[in-house]
Amino acid sequence: MKPYLSVIIPYHNALPKLVRLITTIQKSRNAPPFEVIVVDDGSVLPLRIDTLHLPAHFRSKFRVVRIPHNKGPAVARNRGVAAAKGMFVVFLDGDVEVFPDTLSEIARVFADDPDVVALTGVWVKEQVSGSFFPNFKALRDWSYWINERDKSGYYFLFSTRIAAIKKAVFLRLGGFDEEYPAPLVEDIELTYRIARRYAIIFAPKVRVRHEFEEFWPIAKKYFLRAYYWTKLYQRRKKFDPVATTIQEAVTTVSGVGVVAMGLVSSIALISTWGMITIAAQVMLLIFAVTLVVHTALISKFLGFVYREKGMTFMLKSFVTGLILYCFIFAGAFFGRITHGRV
């Protein structure tokens, strides 16, 4: 039977995570006919079906496409779609886990409204780890998608952590831009091309689990994503609901302002041995105003975190957010210098 959904998973040297994902896919309930295509993107040890110990009834749904040398997830996903037989392609990152109803919910959305050609799901806020930062990141993302997102927005980010699109549309648009060798902004760039003609709807019942990393890997991704996004911004000359709205840009700048003025005010007080000079008063006033503005801009997130985790977690989240805004600002700043005007 021809599959209705083709699940595309890029893979590179992360077998335990892939096994967990495949195990959860096997538990799918009420799903339409589907196939799973794992694209082995130049792994040191080439992936073999036997390695996954698949049950006999599932082997017929499973295929491996191999790329001899590592090309990055954009290339891997495009190769997977080229081999796909389904009407719709479903993109999953290799480090997520699906719910039993994830595939059936995707199919339901497309069946209920034939005009829908692309959708994106959501990763749930619960984390296995008890560490602060993975939980902060999960709540930060959940709040953005559920609490803070402009519900009137025409389109959403086509997030490859969990997203689906009609195969014919994906091919007509040319797929992911293969100039991006790493998972940077290829999803944003494709989102812009999809949104020129179609809406990308948000399907909150299409869920996956994702365990987030600790601080430094995420901070680096924020920096690089902002760095490469500036080039896309310079082509389009506008903010958008996908990467950065005007409010989010102001929030970033105000967050950096809080950090900068806090440091300057502290240095001024230390240099005058604690004496409140006129210059120090001005700096403290600017710091206070910037702090109030920034707090107001992120009030929805702070209120959400307080309800979820309490006051201590909220305060830690506030400080962590300030640091991450500095990474975002730095990435955008250096991106602007490097890319110049286009």
C-alpha positions, 0 to 999 in steps of 0.5 A: 500500500502506498504510504500517505506520510513519509517520515524523514529523519536525518541521522549522523553518529547518534544511534541511541537517540535514533533507536529511541525515536524509532521505538516511539514511532513503532508505538504509533496508534491510528496512523495512516499508511506511512514509511520511515526514511532515515538519511545516514549523513556520512556517519562513521559507522554506516547505519544498517537496518539490522542494527535497529532490531526492528520487528518484522512487521515494521521492516517494510515501512523502514528504509535507509538512504546513505550519503557518503560524506557528511553534508548537513541536515538540509541536504539529508532532508532533501535526499530523503524527500527525493526517495519518499513515496508519500503524499505528505512528508513529515520532518523529525529531528533525530533527537526527538520522540513522538507520541502515539498520536503524533502521526495520526494528528498530522494526518487528521489536520491534512484530512480535515482541511484539504487547503492546508499544505504545511503545518508545524507542531510543538515540543512539550515542556516536560524534561526528564532532566532535573537540571535548571537550564534544559527546563528553562529552555523547554519552558521558554520555547513552550511559552513562545509557542503557546502563550506569547505567539501572535495568534493572528499571525499568518504563518509559523516557523516550519520547525524541522523538529516536527513539521509536515508539508505536501511533498509536491509543494516542497519539491516545487519550492526547491526544498531546503537551501543546501548552502547551510551545512549545519542546522542554522537558519535553513528552516527559517529560509524555507519558511519564508519561501513557503509563506509567500504562497501558503500559510503554515499552520500551528497544530498544538496537538502534533507533539514530540518530546525533546530533551534540551542541552545545557547552556553553552551549546544552546548559547552558541546556537543562538549566536550563530542563528542570529548571525546568519539570520541577519543576512536573510533580514537584509534581503527582506528588510523586515521583521516577521513572526518567524525569527524576530518580531519588532517586539522581540528585537526591542526585548533583545536590545533592552535585555542587553541594555539592562546588562550594560547599564548594570555593569556601567552603574556598578563600575561607577559606584565602585570607582567613587567608593560608593558615593552617588555622584550625579553621573552615577545617579543618571546611570542608575536611572537609565538602568532602572528604566531599562530594567522596567521596560525589559521586565514588562516586555517579558512579563508573560513569560515570567508569569508563566514560569512563576506559575510553573516553577515558582519564584526562585526559578523565575528569578534564575530564568530572568538572569539567564534570559539576559545572558542569552539576549547578549548572545543573540545581540552579539550574533546579529551585530557581527552578522551585520558587520560581516554580511554588510548590505545586500 
